[in-house]
Amino acid sequence: MLPSTISPKLAAVIEESKRLTQTERLVLARTLLDSILSDEAMEEIDWNELGLASFQRDWDNDDDAIYDHWREHYGVTEG
Protein backbone atom coordinates (compact mmCIF):
# COMPACT_ATOMS: atom_id res chain seq x y z
CA MET A 1 0.00 0.00 0.00
CA LEU A 2 2.81 2.45 0.80
CA PRO A 3 5.66 3.12 -1.59
CA SER A 4 8.89 1.37 -0.73
CA THR A 5 10.76 4.68 -0.83
CA ILE A 6 9.31 6.21 2.35
CA SER A 7 11.81 7.55 4.85
CA PRO A 8 12.66 5.61 8.01
CA LYS A 9 11.19 8.47 10.07
CA LEU A 10 7.87 8.25 8.24
CA ALA A 11 7.88 4.47 8.51
CA ALA A 12 8.33 4.80 12.28
CA VAL A 13 5.43 7.27 12.49
CA ILE A 14 3.20 4.96 10.48
CA GLU A 15 4.15 2.01 12.70
CA GLU A 16 3.45 4.07 15.82
CA SER A 17 0.10 5.25 14.43
CA LYS A 18 -1.08 1.63 14.34
CA ARG A 19 -1.26 1.80 18.14
CA LEU A 20 -3.81 4.62 17.98
CA THR A 21 -7.53 4.09 18.07
CA GLN A 22 -9.55 4.61 14.91
CA THR A 23 -10.78 7.96 16.21
CA GLU A 24 -7.24 9.06 17.04
CA ARG A 25 -6.07 8.08 13.57
CA LEU A 26 -8.93 10.07 12.01
CA VAL A 27 -8.02 13.12 14.10
CA LEU A 28 -4.39 12.73 13.08
CA ALA A 29 -5.33 12.40 9.40
CA ARG A 30 -7.57 15.47 9.61
CA THR A 31 -4.85 17.46 11.37
CA LEU A 32 -2.29 16.54 8.73
CA LEU A 33 -4.68 17.38 5.89
CA ASP A 34 -5.66 20.69 7.50
CA SER A 35 -2.01 21.62 7.91
CA ILE A 36 -1.49 21.23 4.15
CA LEU A 37 -4.70 22.99 3.17
CA SER A 38 -4.14 25.77 5.70
CA ASP A 39 -0.63 26.41 4.40
CA GLU A 40 -1.91 26.63 0.82
CA ALA A 41 -4.76 28.91 1.86
CA MET A 42 -2.40 31.19 3.77
CA GLU A 43 -0.06 31.40 0.78
CA GLU A 44 -3.01 32.39 -1.42
CA ILE A 45 -4.15 35.01 1.09
CA ASP A 46 -0.61 36.41 1.32
CA TRP A 47 -0.37 36.54 -2.47
CA ASN A 48 -3.74 38.28 -2.77
CA GLU A 49 -2.76 40.84 -0.12
CA LEU A 50 0.45 41.61 -1.99
CA GLY A 51 -1.50 42.09 -5.21
CA LEU A 52 -4.07 44.29 -3.50
CA ALA A 53 -1.38 46.46 -1.91
CA SER A 54 0.28 46.92 -5.30
CA PHE A 55 -3.06 47.72 -6.94
CA GLN A 56 -3.84 50.31 -4.26
CA ARG A 57 -0.47 51.99 -4.75
CA ASP A 58 -1.06 52.19 -8.49
CA TRP A 59 -4.69 53.25 -8.23
CA ASP A 60 -4.53 55.70 -5.35
CA ASN A 61 -2.20 58.39 -6.64
CA ASP A 62 -2.36 62.03 -7.70
CA ASP A 63 -2.30 61.27 -11.42
CA ASP A 64 -5.45 59.17 -11.14
CA ALA A 65 -7.26 61.59 -8.81
CA ILE A 66 -8.88 63.23 -11.84
CA TYR A 67 -10.96 60.08 -12.25
CA ASP A 68 -12.28 60.12 -8.67
CA HIS A 69 -15.25 62.32 -9.65
CA TRP A 70 -16.05 60.78 -13.02
CA ARG A 71 -19.79 60.78 -12.35
CA GLU A 72 -19.81 64.57 -12.01
CA HIS A 73 -17.55 64.98 -15.03
CA TYR A 74 -19.82 62.89 -17.27
CA GLY A 75 -23.12 63.90 -15.65
CA VAL A 76 -23.96 60.40 -14.44
CA THR A 77 -26.31 60.07 -11.49
CA GLU A 78 -25.93 57.27 -8.97
CA GLY A 79 -28.31 54.39 -9.08
C-alpha angles and dihedrals in degrees: 000000000000122000115258091234098071116128121257089244092055091045089054091050091050091049091049092048089062087072091060124094119252090257092050091050090050091051090049092049091048092048092051092047092047091051090057095043092044092052091051092047092050091050090052092048091049091049092049091049091052090050092048092049090051092047091050092051091051095042101041103061139112095258092059095042089093088071095054092088099039093136091061092043093053097033095244118156121214119255 
